[in-house]
Amino acid sequence: MAVIFPIVAFSGDFNVGEPPLIFVIGPLPMMLFGVGLVSFGQWIARGQVAKLREFLRVEFEATQDSGDATNQMFRSSTTGAPH
């Protein structure tokens, strides 16, 4: 549409009071393309939500027990002595 609109606008084959048909109908294909693009993206990403949740669950469970060690390292670096 970004190519078609300027070509039609500068061709001069239309009346000033009446816009070319492409200007009236043109936004519809652009909206349909946008909806189609989002739908295609959702189709490509099918099953990814479950995979991401599983990844985050595993990662947070893996680091949950090391929280005390991290706090001890932080305290020792700020005070100079391990706790």
N, CA, C and O atoms as a Maestro MAE file, in Angstrom:
{
 s_m_m2io_version
 :::
 2.0.0
}

f_m_ct {
 s_m_title
 :::
 protein
 m_atom[332] {
  # First column is atom index #
  i_m_mmod_type
  r_m_x_coord
  r_m_y_coord
  r_m_z_coord
  i_m_residue_number
  s_m_chain_name
  s_m_pdb_residue_name
  s_m_pdb_atom_name
  i_m_atomic_number
  :::
  1 25 0.836 -1.182 0.000 1 A "MET " " N  " 7
  2 3 0.000 0.000 0.000 1 A "MET " " CA " 6
  3 2 0.883 1.248 0.000 1 A "MET " " C  " 6
  4 15 0.506 2.273 -0.568 1 A "MET " " O  " 8
  5 25 2.059 1.165 0.636 2 A "ALA " " N  " 7
  6 3 2.960 2.321 0.659 2 A "ALA " " CA " 6
  7 2 3.501 2.624 -0.730 2 A "ALA " " C  " 6
  8 15 3.918 3.752 -0.993 2 A "ALA " " O  " 8
  9 25 3.502 1.650 -1.615 3 A "VAL " " N  " 7
  10 3 3.945 1.870 -2.989 3 A "VAL " " CA " 6
  11 2 2.758 2.285 -3.866 3 A "VAL " " C  " 6
  12 15 2.889 3.165 -4.717 3 A "VAL " " O  " 8
  13 25 1.616 1.656 -3.657 4 A "ILE " " N  " 7
  14 3 0.442 1.907 -4.508 4 A "ILE " " CA " 6
  15 2 -0.128 3.308 -4.281 4 A "ILE " " C  " 6
  16 15 -0.459 3.995 -5.247 4 A "ILE " " O  " 8
  17 25 -0.250 3.743 -3.032 5 A "PHE " " N  " 7
  18 3 -0.850 5.055 -2.747 5 A "PHE " " CA " 6
  19 2 -0.122 6.201 -3.461 5 A "PHE " " C  " 6
  20 15 -0.777 6.996 -4.135 5 A "PHE " " O  " 8
  21 25 1.193 6.315 -3.340 6 A "PRO " " N  " 7
  22 3 1.860 7.431 -4.044 6 A "PRO " " CA " 6
  23 2 1.743 7.345 -5.561 6 A "PRO " " C  " 6
  24 15 1.616 8.369 -6.232 6 A "PRO " " O  " 8
  25 25 1.785 6.128 -6.108 7 A "ILE " " N  " 7
  26 3 1.655 5.993 -7.559 7 A "ILE " " CA " 6
  27 2 0.294 6.504 -8.017 7 A "ILE " " C  " 6
  28 15 0.198 7.252 -8.990 7 A "ILE " " O  " 8
  29 25 -0.759 6.095 -7.310 8 A "VAL " " N  " 7
  30 3 -2.106 6.545 -7.671 8 A "VAL " " CA " 6
  31 2 -2.247 8.041 -7.433 8 A "VAL " " C  " 6
  32 15 -2.857 8.739 -8.243 8 A "VAL " " O  " 8
  33 25 -1.693 8.543 -6.335 9 A "ALA " " N  " 7
  34 3 -1.834 9.964 -6.008 9 A "ALA " " CA " 6
  35 2 -1.137 10.851 -7.033 9 A "ALA " " C  " 6
  36 15 -1.654 11.912 -7.382 9 A "ALA " " O  " 8
  37 25 0.018 10.434 -7.514 10 A "PHE " " N  " 7
  38 3 0.765 11.277 -8.448 10 A "PHE " " CA " 6
  39 2 0.447 10.987 -9.907 10 A "PHE " " C  " 6
  40 15 0.955 11.676 -10.792 10 A "PHE " " O  " 8
  41 25 -0.377 9.991 -10.178 11 A "SER " " N  " 7
  42 3 -0.728 9.694 -11.570 11 A "SER " " CA " 6
  43 2 -1.694 10.734 -12.139 11 A "SER " " C  " 6
  44 15 -1.713 10.973 -13.347 11 A "SER " " O  " 8
  45 25 -2.494 11.351 -11.268 12 A "GLY " " N  " 7
  46 3 -3.404 12.415 -11.709 12 A "GLY " " CA " 6
  47 2 -4.632 11.921 -12.430 12 A "GLY " " C  " 6
  48 15 -5.288 12.703 -13.118 12 A "GLY " " O  " 8
  49 25 -4.973 10.641 -12.297 13 A "ASP " " N  " 7
  50 3 -6.129 10.079 -12.997 13 A "ASP " " CA " 6
  51 2 -7.388 10.091 -12.147 13 A "ASP " " C  " 6
  52 15 -8.193 9.164 -12.242 13 A "ASP " " O  " 8
  53 25 -7.584 11.106 -11.323 14 A "PHE " " N  " 7
  54 3 -8.773 11.163 -10.487 14 A "PHE " " CA " 6
  55 2 -9.212 12.605 -10.301 14 A "PHE " " C  " 6
  56 15 -8.433 13.539 -10.488 14 A "PHE " " O  " 8
  57 25 -10.473 12.766 -9.929 15 A "ASN " " N  " 7
  58 3 -11.032 14.098 -9.688 15 A "ASN " " CA " 6
  59 2 -10.686 14.555 -8.275 15 A "ASN " " C  " 6
  60 15 -10.494 13.735 -7.378 15 A "ASN " " O  " 8
  61 25 -10.610 15.862 -8.087 16 A "VAL " " N  " 7
  62 3 -10.223 16.411 -6.793 16 A "VAL " " CA " 6
  63 2 -11.270 16.113 -5.729 16 A "VAL " " C  " 6
  64 15 -10.897 15.805 -4.598 16 A "VAL " " O  " 8
  65 25 -12.542 16.189 -6.031 17 A "GLY " " N  " 7
  66 3 -13.593 15.982 -5.050 17 A "GLY " " CA " 6
  67 2 -13.883 14.528 -4.751 17 A "GLY " " C  " 6
  68 15 -14.615 14.229 -3.808 17 A "GLY " " O  " 8
  69 25 -13.340 13.639 -5.513 18 A "GLU " " N  " 7
  70 3 -13.653 12.214 -5.376 18 A "GLU " " CA " 6
  71 2 -12.351 11.410 -5.265 18 A "GLU " " C  " 6
  72 15 -11.578 11.353 -6.222 18 A "GLU " " O  " 8
  73 25 -12.104 10.782 -4.092 19 A "PRO " " N  " 7
  74 3 -10.851 10.037 -3.938 19 A "PRO " " CA " 6
  75 2 -10.870 8.744 -4.756 19 A "PRO " " C  " 6
  76 15 -11.935 8.175 -4.997 19 A "PRO " " O  " 8
  77 25 -9.705 8.287 -5.178 20 A "PRO " " N  " 7
  78 3 -9.646 7.018 -5.907 20 A "PRO " " CA " 6
  79 2 -10.146 5.872 -5.025 20 A "PRO " " C  " 6
  80 15 -10.045 5.929 -3.799 20 A "PRO " " O  " 8
  81 25 -10.668 4.864 -5.646 21 A "LEU " " N  " 7
  82 3 -11.220 3.719 -4.938 21 A "LEU " " CA " 6
  83 2 -10.169 3.050 -4.051 21 A "LEU " " C  " 6
  84 15 -10.499 2.553 -2.974 21 A "LEU " " O  " 8
  85 25 -8.936 3.031 -4.482 22 A "ILE " " N  " 7
  86 3 -7.875 2.382 -3.697 22 A "ILE " " CA " 6
  87 2 -7.679 3.093 -2.359 22 A "ILE " " C  " 6
  88 15 -7.313 2.453 -1.374 22 A "ILE " " O  " 8
  89 25 -7.919 4.421 -2.308 23 A "PHE " " N  " 7
  90 3 -7.783 5.152 -1.052 23 A "PHE " " CA " 6
  91 2 -8.891 4.797 -0.075 23 A "PHE " " C  " 6
  92 15 -8.694 4.860 1.138 23 A "PHE " " O  " 8
  93 25 -10.045 4.429 -0.592 24 A "VAL " " N  " 7
  94 3 -11.178 4.077 0.249 24 A "VAL " " CA " 6
  95 2 -11.061 2.626 0.721 24 A "VAL " " C  " 6
  96 15 -11.307 2.327 1.890 24 A "VAL " " O  " 8
  97 25 -10.689 1.737 -0.183 25 A "ILE " " N  " 7
  98 3 -10.629 0.312 0.127 25 A "ILE " " CA " 6
  99 2 -9.255 -0.094 0.658 25 A "ILE " " C  " 6
  100 15 -9.135 -1.138 1.299 25 A "ILE " " O  " 8
  101 25 -8.233 0.693 0.411 26 A "GLY " " N  " 7
  102 3 -6.857 0.355 0.772 26 A "GLY " " CA " 6
  103 2 -6.614 0.002 2.232 26 A "GLY " " C  " 6
  104 15 -5.877 -0.946 2.503 26 A "GLY " " O  " 8
  105 25 -7.203 0.723 3.189 27 A "PRO " " N  " 7
  106 3 -6.955 0.373 4.593 27 A "PRO " " CA " 6
  107 2 -7.472 -1.009 4.990 27 A "PRO " " C  " 6
  108 15 -6.938 -1.610 5.922 27 A "PRO " " O  " 8
  109 25 -8.478 -1.520 4.321 28 A "LEU " " N  " 7
  110 3 -9.007 -2.841 4.653 28 A "LEU " " CA " 6
  111 2 -7.959 -3.946 4.457 28 A "LEU " " C  " 6
  112 15 -7.758 -4.739 5.376 28 A "LEU " " O  " 8
  113 25 -7.282 -4.034 3.302 29 A "PRO " " N  " 7
  114 3 -6.241 -5.065 3.182 29 A "PRO " " CA " 6
  115 2 -5.102 -4.883 4.187 29 A "PRO " " C  " 6
  116 15 -4.513 -5.860 4.647 29 A "PRO " " O  " 8
  117 25 -4.794 -3.617 4.526 30 A "MET " " N  " 7
  118 3 -3.733 -3.395 5.511 30 A "MET " " CA " 6
  119 2 -4.141 -3.926 6.878 30 A "MET " " C  " 6
  120 15 -3.324 -4.528 7.574 30 A "MET " " O  " 8
  121 25 -5.404 -3.708 7.274 31 A "MET " " N  " 7
  122 3 -5.885 -4.233 8.549 31 A "MET " " CA " 6
  123 2 -5.918 -5.760 8.529 31 A "MET " " C  " 6
  124 15 -5.530 -6.408 9.501 31 A "MET " " O  " 8
  125 25 -6.380 -6.327 7.425 32 A "LEU " " N  " 7
  126 3 -6.413 -7.789 7.310 32 A "LEU " " CA " 6
  127 2 -5.001 -8.370 7.355 32 A "LEU " " C  " 6
  128 15 -4.782 -9.420 7.960 32 A "LEU " " O  " 8
  129 25 -4.051 -7.701 6.725 33 A "PHE " " N  " 7
  130 3 -2.664 -8.154 6.779 33 A "PHE " " CA " 6
  131 2 -2.139 -8.112 8.212 33 A "PHE " " C  " 6
  132 15 -1.436 -9.028 8.639 33 A "PHE " " O  " 8
  133 25 -2.474 -7.057 8.957 34 A "GLY " " N  " 7
  134 3 -2.040 -6.952 10.352 34 A "GLY " " CA " 6
  135 2 -2.618 -8.063 11.210 34 A "GLY " " C  " 6
  136 15 -1.905 -8.661 12.015 34 A "GLY " " O  " 8
  137 25 -3.906 -8.345 11.044 35 A "VAL " " N  " 7
  138 3 -4.546 -9.431 11.791 35 A "VAL " " CA " 6
  139 2 -3.922 -10.765 11.402 35 A "VAL " " C  " 6
  140 15 -3.652 -11.608 12.257 35 A "VAL " " O  " 8
  141 25 -3.695 -10.948 10.105 36 A "GLY " " N  " 7
  142 3 -3.072 -12.180 9.631 36 A "GLY " " CA " 6
  143 2 -1.657 -12.346 10.159 36 A "GLY " " C  " 6
  144 15 -1.245 -13.460 10.484 36 A "GLY " " O  " 8
  145 25 -0.913 -11.263 10.250 37 A "LEU " " N  " 7
  146 3 0.455 -11.327 10.759 37 A "LEU " " CA " 6
  147 2 0.477 -11.729 12.227 37 A "LEU " " C  " 6
  148 15 1.308 -12.541 12.633 37 A "LEU " " O  " 8
  149 25 -0.426 -11.169 13.025 38 A "VAL " " N  " 7
  150 3 -0.511 -11.543 14.440 38 A "VAL " " CA " 6
  151 2 -0.940 -13.000 14.573 38 A "VAL " " C  " 6
  152 15 -0.387 -13.737 15.390 38 A "VAL " " O  " 8
  153 25 -1.922 -13.420 13.776 39 A "SER " " N  " 7
  154 3 -2.380 -14.806 13.831 39 A "SER " " CA " 6
  155 2 -1.268 -15.769 13.431 39 A "SER " " C  " 6
  156 15 -1.107 -16.826 14.041 39 A "SER " " O  " 8
  157 25 -0.509 -15.406 12.415 40 A "PHE " " N  " 7
  158 3 0.616 -16.241 11.987 40 A "PHE " " CA " 6
  159 2 1.672 -16.332 13.087 40 A "PHE " " C  " 6
  160 15 2.229 -17.403 13.326 40 A "PHE " " O  " 8
  161 25 1.945 -15.220 13.751 41 A "GLY " " N  " 7
  162 3 2.904 -15.223 14.860 41 A "GLY " " CA " 6
  163 2 2.441 -16.104 16.005 41 A "GLY " " C  " 6
  164 15 3.248 -16.813 16.607 41 A "GLY " " O  " 8
  165 25 1.156 -16.068 16.311 42 A "GLN " " N  " 7
  166 3 0.616 -16.931 17.362 42 A "GLN " " CA " 6
  167 2 0.690 -18.387 16.951 42 A "GLN " " C  " 6
  168 15 0.949 -19.250 17.790 42 A "GLN " " O  " 8
  169 25 0.467 -18.679 15.678 43 A "TRP " " N  " 7
  170 3 0.554 -20.049 15.194 43 A "TRP " " CA " 6
  171 2 1.997 -20.561 15.269 43 A "TRP " " C  " 6
  172 15 2.235 -21.711 15.638 43 A "TRP " " O  " 8
  173 25 2.947 -19.706 14.920 44 A "ILE " " N  " 7
  174 3 4.365 -20.085 14.984 44 A "ILE " " CA " 6
  175 2 4.758 -20.365 16.437 44 A "ILE " " C  " 6
  176 15 5.540 -21.280 16.696 44 A "ILE " " O  " 8
  177 25 4.226 -19.590 17.387 45 A "ALA " " N  " 7
  178 3 4.616 -19.692 18.795 45 A "ALA " " CA " 6
  179 2 3.769 -20.675 19.581 45 A "ALA " " C  " 6
  180 15 3.816 -20.668 20.811 45 A "ALA " " O  " 8
  181 25 3.005 -21.509 18.920 46 A "ARG " " N  " 7
  182 3 2.139 -22.454 19.636 46 A "ARG " " CA " 6
  183 2 2.998 -23.370 20.501 46 A "ARG " " C  " 6
  184 15 4.027 -23.881 20.061 46 A "ARG " " O  " 8
  185 25 2.558 -23.564 21.726 47 A "GLY " " N  " 7
  186 3 3.271 -24.417 22.662 47 A "GLY " " CA " 6
  187 2 4.414 -23.731 23.397 47 A "GLY " " C  " 6
  188 15 5.006 -24.328 24.295 47 A "GLY " " O  " 8
  189 25 4.732 -22.518 23.046 48 A "GLN " " N  " 7
  190 3 5.859 -21.829 23.666 48 A "GLN " " CA " 6
  191 2 5.545 -21.380 25.089 48 A "GLN " " C  " 6
  192 15 6.452 -21.299 25.918 48 A "GLN " " O  " 8
  193 25 4.295 -21.088 25.386 49 A "VAL " " N  " 7
  194 3 3.935 -20.645 26.735 49 A "VAL " " CA " 6
  195 2 4.251 -21.745 27.739 49 A "VAL " " C  " 6
  196 15 4.827 -21.479 28.794 49 A "VAL " " O  " 8
  197 25 3.879 -22.963 27.419 50 A "ALA " " N  " 7
  198 3 4.148 -24.085 28.329 50 A "ALA " " CA " 6
  199 2 5.649 -24.314 28.474 50 A "ALA " " C  " 6
  200 15 6.130 -24.599 29.571 50 A "ALA " " O  " 8
  201 25 6.389 -24.191 27.380 51 A "LYS " " N  " 7
  202 3 7.841 -24.373 27.437 51 A "LYS " " CA " 6
  203 2 8.500 -23.284 28.280 51 A "LYS " " C  " 6
  204 15 9.411 -23.564 29.058 51 A "LYS " " O  " 8
  205 25 8.040 -22.045 28.124 52 A "LEU " " N  " 7
  206 3 8.607 -20.950 28.913 52 A "LEU " " CA " 6
  207 2 8.285 -21.097 30.395 52 A "LEU " " C  " 6
  208 15 9.138 -20.849 31.247 52 A "LEU " " O  " 8
  209 25 7.057 -21.498 30.701 53 A "ARG " " N  " 7
  210 3 6.696 -21.700 32.108 53 A "ARG " " CA " 6
  211 2 7.535 -22.813 32.725 53 A "ARG " " C  " 6
  212 15 7.995 -22.685 33.859 53 A "ARG " " O  " 8
  213 25 7.736 -23.893 31.994 54 A "GLU " " N  " 7
  214 3 8.552 -25.005 32.502 54 A "GLU " " CA " 6
  215 2 9.995 -24.547 32.712 54 A "GLU " " C  " 6
  216 15 10.613 -24.878 33.725 54 A "GLU " " O  " 8
  217 25 10.530 -23.788 31.756 55 A "PHE " " N  " 7
  218 3 11.889 -23.274 31.882 55 A "PHE " " CA " 6
  219 2 12.026 -22.392 33.123 55 A "PHE " " C  " 6
  220 15 12.975 -22.541 33.893 55 A "PHE " " O  " 8
  221 25 11.073 -21.471 33.314 56 A "LEU " " N  " 7
  222 3 11.134 -20.583 34.474 56 A "LEU " " CA " 6
  223 2 10.955 -21.354 35.779 56 A "LEU " " C  " 6
  224 15 11.607 -21.046 36.776 56 A "LEU " " O  " 8
  225 25 10.077 -22.350 35.777 57 A "ARG " " N  " 7
  226 3 9.883 -23.159 36.978 57 A "ARG " " CA " 6
  227 2 11.183 -23.869 37.346 57 A "ARG " " C  " 6
  228 15 11.585 -23.868 38.510 57 A "ARG " " O  " 8
  229 25 11.832 -24.469 36.369 58 A "VAL " " N  " 7
  230 3 13.084 -25.185 36.629 58 A "VAL " " CA " 6
  231 2 14.167 -24.218 37.098 58 A "VAL " " C  " 6
  232 15 14.889 -24.513 38.050 58 A "VAL " " O  " 8
  233 25 14.287 -23.068 36.441 59 A "GLU " " N  " 7
  234 3 15.325 -22.112 36.805 59 A "GLU " " CA " 6
  235 2 15.105 -21.532 38.194 59 A "GLU " " C  " 6
  236 15 16.057 -21.388 38.961 59 A "GLU " " O  " 8
  237 25 13.867 -21.198 38.524 60 A "PHE " " N  " 7
  238 3 13.618 -20.630 39.847 60 A "PHE " " CA " 6
  239 2 13.765 -21.671 40.946 60 A "PHE " " C  " 6
  240 15 14.193 -21.338 42.051 60 A "PHE " " O  " 8
  241 25 13.424 -22.904 40.673 61 A "GLU " " N  " 7
  242 3 13.641 -23.963 41.664 61 A "GLU " " CA " 6
  243 2 15.121 -24.215 41.849 61 A "GLU " " C  " 6
  244 15 15.549 -24.538 42.957 61 A "GLU " " O  " 8
  245 25 15.914 -24.079 40.805 62 A "ALA " " N  " 7
  246 3 17.344 -24.329 40.897 62 A "ALA " " CA " 6
  247 2 18.037 -23.245 41.717 62 A "ALA " " C  " 6
  248 15 19.007 -23.541 42.415 62 A "ALA " " O  " 8
  249 25 17.574 -22.014 41.652 63 A "THR " " N  " 7
  250 3 18.237 -20.935 42.372 63 A "THR " " CA " 6
  251 2 17.571 -20.617 43.705 63 A "THR " " C  " 6
  252 15 18.085 -19.800 44.469 63 A "THR " " O  " 8
  253 25 16.458 -21.237 43.991 64 A "GLN " " N  " 7
  254 3 15.737 -20.925 45.214 64 A "GLN " " CA " 6
  255 2 16.551 -21.333 46.449 64 A "GLN " " C  " 6
  256 15 16.590 -20.579 47.422 64 A "GLN " " O  " 8
  257 25 17.189 -22.481 46.438 65 A "ASP " " N  " 7
  258 3 17.957 -22.949 47.575 65 A "ASP " " CA " 6
  259 2 19.258 -22.180 47.760 65 A "ASP " " C  " 6
  260 15 19.783 -22.126 48.872 65 A "ASP " " O  " 8
  261 25 19.785 -21.590 46.708 66 A "SER " " N  " 7
  262 3 21.050 -20.880 46.815 66 A "SER " " CA " 6
  263 2 20.866 -19.436 47.260 66 A "SER " " C  " 6
  264 15 21.825 -18.664 47.234 66 A "SER " " O  " 8
  265 25 19.685 -19.057 47.659 67 A "GLY " " N  " 7
  266 3 19.428 -17.692 48.094 67 A "GLY " " CA " 6
  267 2 20.238 -17.309 49.315 67 A "GLY " " C  " 6
  268 15 20.738 -16.186 49.379 67 A "GLY " " O  " 8
  269 25 20.391 -18.213 50.305 68 A "ASP " " N  " 7
  270 3 21.174 -17.911 51.497 68 A "ASP " " CA " 6
  271 2 22.647 -17.722 51.163 68 A "ASP " " C  " 6
  272 15 23.303 -16.832 51.704 68 A "ASP " " O  " 8
  273 25 23.160 -18.553 50.280 69 A "ALA " " N  " 7
  274 3 24.563 -18.428 49.888 69 A "ALA " " CA " 6
  275 2 24.808 -17.101 49.184 69 A "ALA " " C  " 6
  276 15 25.845 -16.469 49.389 69 A "ALA " " O  " 8
  277 25 23.877 -16.685 48.370 70 A "THR " " N  " 7
  278 3 24.016 -15.408 47.675 70 A "THR " " CA " 6
  279 2 23.993 -14.265 48.679 70 A "THR " " C  " 6
  280 15 24.788 -13.332 48.569 70 A "THR " " O  " 8
  281 25 23.093 -14.324 49.656 71 A "ASN " " N  " 7
  282 3 23.046 -13.279 50.671 71 A "ASN " " CA " 6
  283 2 24.327 -13.257 51.490 71 A "ASN " " C  " 6
  284 15 24.822 -12.179 51.821 71 A "ASN " " O  " 8
  285 25 24.879 -14.424 51.825 72 A "GLN " " N  " 7
  286 3 26.120 -14.471 52.584 72 A "GLN " " CA " 6
  287 2 27.260 -13.881 51.779 72 A "GLN " " C  " 6
  288 15 28.089 -13.151 52.323 72 A "GLN " " O  " 8
  289 25 27.316 -14.184 50.492 73 A "MET " " N  " 7
  290 3 28.374 -13.621 49.651 73 A "MET " " CA " 6
  291 2 28.228 -12.111 49.570 73 A "MET " " C  " 6
  292 15 29.229 -11.395 49.601 73 A "MET " " O  " 8
  293 25 27.004 -11.614 49.466 74 A "PHE " " N  " 7
  294 3 26.781 -10.189 49.379 74 A "PHE " " CA " 6
  295 2 27.193 -9.502 50.677 74 A "PHE " " C  " 6
  296 15 27.850 -8.461 50.659 74 A "PHE " " O  " 8
  297 25 26.797 -10.097 51.805 75 A "ARG " " N  " 7
  298 3 27.157 -9.496 53.093 75 A "ARG " " CA " 6
  299 2 28.665 -9.510 53.309 75 A "ARG " " C  " 6
  300 15 29.227 -8.555 53.844 75 A "ARG " " O  " 8
  301 25 29.323 -10.596 52.894 76 A "SER " " N  " 7
  302 3 30.768 -10.661 53.106 76 A "SER " " CA " 6
  303 2 31.505 -9.658 52.227 76 A "SER " " C  " 6
  304 15 32.546 -9.132 52.621 76 A "SER " " O  " 8
  305 25 30.972 -9.394 51.048 77 A "SER " " N  " 7
  306 3 31.633 -8.434 50.174 77 A "SER " " CA " 6
  307 2 31.423 -6.999 50.649 77 A "SER " " C  " 6
  308 15 32.251 -6.131 50.371 77 A "SER " " O  " 8
  309 25 30.336 -6.741 51.355 78 A "THR " " N  " 7
  310 3 30.086 -5.386 51.825 78 A "THR " " CA " 6
  311 2 30.724 -5.139 53.176 78 A "THR " " C  " 6
  312 15 31.106 -4.004 53.457 78 A "THR " " O  " 8
  313 25 30.858 -6.142 54.022 79 A "THR " " N  " 7
  314 3 31.435 -5.931 55.356 79 A "THR " " CA " 6
  315 2 32.884 -6.363 55.418 79 A "THR " " C  " 6
  316 15 33.605 -5.958 56.330 79 A "THR " " O  " 8
  317 25 33.331 -7.176 54.471 80 A "GLY " " N  " 7
  318 3 34.711 -7.600 54.464 80 A "GLY " " CA " 6
  319 2 34.932 -8.936 55.159 80 A "GLY " " C  " 6
  320 15 36.012 -9.514 55.034 80 A "GLY " " O  " 8
  321 25 33.939 -9.445 55.888 81 A "ALA " " N  " 7
  322 3 34.105 -10.713 56.577 81 A "ALA " " CA " 6
  323 2 32.915 -11.615 56.266 81 A "ALA " " C  " 6
  324 15 31.781 -11.139 56.214 81 A "ALA " " O  " 8
  325 25 33.157 -12.914 56.058 82 A "PRO " " N  " 7
  326 3 32.031 -13.816 55.776 82 A "PRO " " CA " 6
  327 2 31.180 -14.032 57.018 82 A "PRO " " C  " 6
  328 15 31.696 -13.980 58.134 82 A "PRO " " O  " 8
  329 25 29.917 -14.269 56.847 83 A "HIS " " N  " 7
  330 3 28.991 -14.509 57.950 83 A "HIS " " CA " 6
  331 2 28.582 -15.950 57.996 83 A "HIS " " C  " 6
  332 15 27.801 -16.342 58.863 83 A "HIS " " O  " 8
  :::
 }
 m_bond[331] {
  # First column is bond index #
  i_m_from
  i_m_to
  i_m_order
  :::
  1 1 2 1
  2 2 3 1
  3 3 4 2
  4 3 5 1
  5 5 6 1
  6 6 7 1
  7 7 8 2
  8 7 9 1
  9 9 10 1
  10 10 11 1
  11 11 12 2
  12 11 13 1
  13 13 14 1
  14 14 15 1
  15 15 16 2
  16 15 17 1
  17 17 18 1
  18 18 19 1
  19 19 20 2
  20 19 21 1
  21 21 22 1
  22 22 23 1
  23 23 24 2
  24 23 25 1
  25 25 26 1
  26 26 27 1
  27 27 28 2
  28 27 29 1
  29 29 30 1
  30 30 31 1
  31 31 32 2
  32 31 33 1
  33 33 34 1
  34 34 35 1
  35 35 36 2
  36 35 37 1
  37 37 38 1
  38 38 39 1
  39 39 40 2
  40 39 41 1
  41 41 42 1
  42 42 43 1
  43 43 44 2
  44 43 45 1
  45 45 46 1
  46 46 47 1
  47 47 48 2
  48 47 49 1
  49 49 50 1
  50 50 51 1
  51 51 52 2
  52 51 53 1
  53 53 54 1
  54 54 55 1
  55 55 56 2
  56 55 57 1
  57 57 58 1
  58 58 59 1
  59 59 60 2
  60 59 61 1
  61 61 62 1
  62 62 63 1
  63 63 64 2
  64 63 65 1
  65 65 66 1
  66 66 67 1
  67 67 68 2
  68 67 69 1
  69 69 70 1
  70 70 71 1
  71 71 72 2
  72 71 73 1
  73 73 74 1
  74 74 75 1
  75 75 76 2
  76 75 77 1
  77 77 78 1
  78 78 79 1
  79 79 80 2
  80 79 81 1
  81 81 82 1
  82 82 83 1
  83 83 84 2
  84 83 85 1
  85 85 86 1
  86 86 87 1
  87 87 88 2
  88 87 89 1
  89 89 90 1
  90 90 91 1
  91 91 92 2
  92 91 93 1
  93 93 94 1
  94 94 95 1
  95 95 96 2
  96 95 97 1
  97 97 98 1
  98 98 99 1
  99 99 100 2
  100 99 101 1
  101 101 102 1
  102 102 103 1
  103 103 104 2
  104 103 105 1
  105 105 106 1
  106 106 107 1
  107 107 108 2
  108 107 109 1
  109 109 110 1
  110 110 111 1
  111 111 112 2
  112 111 113 1
  113 113 114 1
  114 114 115 1
  115 115 116 2
  116 115 117 1
  117 117 118 1
  118 118 119 1
  119 119 120 2
  120 119 121 1
  121 121 122 1
  122 122 123 1
  123 123 124 2
  124 123 125 1
  125 125 126 1
  126 126 127 1
  127 127 128 2
  128 127 129 1
  129 129 130 1
  130 130 131 1
  131 131 132 2
  132 131 133 1
  133 133 134 1
  134 134 135 1
  135 135 136 2
  136 135 137 1
  137 137 138 1
  138 138 139 1
  139 139 140 2
  140 139 141 1
  141 141 142 1
  142 142 143 1
  143 143 144 2
  144 143 145 1
  145 145 146 1
  146 146 147 1
  147 147 148 2
  148 147 149 1
  149 149 150 1
  150 150 151 1
  151 151 152 2
  152 151 153 1
  153 153 154 1
  154 154 155 1
  155 155 156 2
  156 155 157 1
  157 157 158 1
  158 158 159 1
  159 159 160 2
  160 159 161 1
  161 161 162 1
  162 162 163 1
  163 163 164 2
  164 163 165 1
  165 165 166 1
  166 166 167 1
  167 167 168 2
  168 167 169 1
  169 169 170 1
  170 170 171 1
  171 171 172 2
  172 171 173 1
  173 173 174 1
  174 174 175 1
  175 175 176 2
  176 175 177 1
  177 177 178 1
  178 178 179 1
  179 179 180 2
  180 179 181 1
  181 181 182 1
  182 182 183 1
  183 183 184 2
  184 183 185 1
  185 185 186 1
  186 186 187 1
  187 187 188 2
  188 187 189 1
  189 189 190 1
  190 190 191 1
  191 191 192 2
  192 191 193 1
  193 193 194 1
  194 194 195 1
  195 195 196 2
  196 195 197 1
  197 197 198 1
  198 198 199 1
  199 199 200 2
  200 199 201 1
  201 201 202 1
  202 202 203 1
  203 203 204 2
  204 203 205 1
  205 205 206 1
  206 206 207 1
  207 207 208 2
  208 207 209 1
  209 209 210 1
  210 210 211 1
  211 211 212 2
  212 211 213 1
  213 213 214 1
  214 214 215 1
  215 215 216 2
  216 215 217 1
  217 217 218 1
  218 218 219 1
  219 219 220 2
  220 219 221 1
  221 221 222 1
  222 222 223 1
  223 223 224 2
  224 223 225 1
  225 225 226 1
  226 226 227 1
  227 227 228 2
  228 227 229 1
  229 229 230 1
  230 230 231 1
  231 231 232 2
  232 231 233 1
  233 233 234 1
  234 234 235 1
  235 235 236 2
  236 235 237 1
  237 237 238 1
  238 238 239 1
  239 239 240 2
  240 239 241 1
  241 241 242 1
  242 242 243 1
  243 243 244 2
  244 243 245 1
  245 245 246 1
  246 246 247 1
  247 247 248 2
  248 247 249 1
  249 249 250 1
  250 250 251 1
  251 251 252 2
  252 251 253 1
  253 253 254 1
  254 254 255 1
  255 255 256 2
  256 255 257 1
  257 257 258 1
  258 258 259 1
  259 259 260 2
  260 259 261 1
  261 261 262 1
  262 262 263 1
  263 263 264 2
  264 263 265 1
  265 265 266 1
  266 266 267 1
  267 267 268 2
  268 267 269 1
  269 269 270 1
  270 270 271 1
  271 271 272 2
  272 271 273 1
  273 273 274 1
  274 274 275 1
  275 275 276 2
  276 275 277 1
  277 277 278 1
  278 278 279 1
  279 279 280 2
  280 279 281 1
  281 281 282 1
  282 282 283 1
  283 283 284 2
  284 283 285 1
  285 285 286 1
  286 286 287 1
  287 287 288 2
  288 287 289 1
  289 289 290 1
  290 290 291 1
  291 291 292 2
  292 291 293 1
  293 293 294 1
  294 294 295 1
  295 295 296 2
  296 295 297 1
  297 297 298 1
  298 298 299 1
  299 299 300 2
  300 299 301 1
  301 301 302 1
  302 302 303 1
  303 303 304 2
  304 303 305 1
  305 305 306 1
  306 306 307 1
  307 307 308 2
  308 307 309 1
  309 309 310 1
  310 310 311 1
  311 311 312 2
  312 311 313 1
  313 313 314 1
  314 314 315 1
  315 315 316 2
  316 315 317 1
  317 317 318 1
  318 318 319 1
  319 319 320 2
  320 319 321 1
  321 321 322 1
  322 322 323 1
  323 323 324 2
  324 323 325 1
  325 325 326 1
  326 326 327 1
  327 327 328 2
  328 327 329 1
  329 329 330 1
  330 330 331 1
  331 331 332 2
  :::
 }
}
